[in-house]
Amino acid sequence: MYSIEEFDKEKTRILKYIMYKKRTESEIRKKFNNLEEELLEDIIEYLKEAGYINDNTYIKRSVAEFKSLKNMSIKEIIYKLYSKGIQKDTLENYISENIDELEEYERQSAQNIINKRKDNYEKEEIINYLLRKGYKRDNIHIEE
């Protein structure tokens, strides 16, 4: 068992970690795996209830950030979020609920990349590049 003081001290440490940059539950568990398991579970549960840890919110924020800053395929987004420890079913639910919006974003991203590369690369090179990056062939349209 642990004391209230210990709980508050460790909770504050974890909060500082979260406030510096939003984190997933998995990232917190990895970073603080040296804590007593029961203490860590209770802190995570407390922070979830307080709204500091929410993987669904993390997904939404990350996707919004990717959309505004990067050109990525849906597969790249999924891979990046999996690498942050997002649960498969949580991510699949988000993808299925927002598939139309994500497909449109992927089409636009592919078009942005095509526009940047079309003067310096052959059509086939661009298509192969996009396919390697995880873009769906249906979302790649290069005008002659």
HUHUVEN-V414980 format. One record per residue. N is the residue number from 0. PSI is psi in degrees with one decimal (999 if undefined). Layout:
N/PSI + N/PSI
This chain:
0/164.3 + 1/162.3 + 2/163.5 + 3/-40.9 + 4/-43.7 + 5/-42.3 + 6/-49.6 + 7/-41.6 + 8/-48.2 + 9/-36.3 + 10/-42.6 + 11/-42.5 + 12/-45.2 + 13/-39.8 + 14/-41.5 + 15/-41.5 + 16/-42.3 + 17/-39.4 + 18/-29.0 + 19/-43.4 + 20/136.3 + 21/139.5 + 22/157.0 + 23/164.1 + 24/-40.3 + 25/-42.3 + 26/-39.3 + 27/-43.5 + 28/-41.4 + 29/-45.6 + 30/-39.8 + 31/32.6 + 32/-11.4 + 33/-12.0 + 34/156.3 + 35/133.3 + 36/-45.0 + 37/-40.4 + 38/-48.4 + 39/-44.1 + 40/-45.4 + 41/-40.5 + 42/-45.5 + 43/-43.2 + 44/-43.9 + 45/-46.3 + 46/-31.0 + 47/-47.2 + 48/-35.1 + 49/-8.0 + 50/9.2 + 51/-27.6 + 52/119.4 + 53/106.8 + 54/-31.5 + 55/-44.0 + 56/-38.9 + 57/-43.6 + 58/-49.1 + 59/-45.2 + 60/-43.6 + 61/-45.6 + 62/-42.4 + 63/-40.1 + 64/-44.3 + 65/-43.3 + 66/-35.8 + 67/-23.0 + 68/-23.4 + 69/162.9 + 70/111.1 + 71/151.5 + 72/165.6 + 73/-40.1 + 74/-39.7 + 75/-40.6 + 76/-47.2 + 77/-46.4 + 78/-44.4 + 79/-41.0 + 80/-37.0 + 81/-39.5 + 82/-19.5 + 83/-1.0 + 84/16.4 + 85/136.5 + 86/142.8 + 87/-47.4 + 88/-35.1 + 89/-44.6 + 90/-42.6 + 91/-38.5 + 92/-45.1 + 93/-46.0 + 94/-47.6 + 95/-34.1 + 96/-25.2 + 97/23.9 + 98/-40.6 + 99/-46.4 + 100/-42.0 + 101/-38.3 + 102/-43.0 + 103/-42.1 + 104/-42.8 + 105/-42.3 + 106/-44.7 + 107/-40.9 + 108/-45.0 + 109/-42.7 + 110/-39.1 + 111/-44.6 + 112/-43.1 + 113/-46.3 + 114/-36.4 + 115/-33.2 + 116/-12.4 + 117/-26.0 + 118/-25.5 + 119/-11.4 + 120/153.5 + 121/156.2 + 122/-46.9 + 123/-37.5 + 124/-42.4 + 125/-46.3 + 126/-45.7 + 127/-39.8 + 128/-48.9 + 129/-39.7 + 130/-40.8 + 131/-31.7 + 132/-3.3 + 133/6.0 + 134/144.1 + 135/141.9 + 136/-35.2 + 137/-24.4 + 138/4.3 + 139/115.2 + 140/113.4 + 141/119.4 + 142/146.2 + 143/999
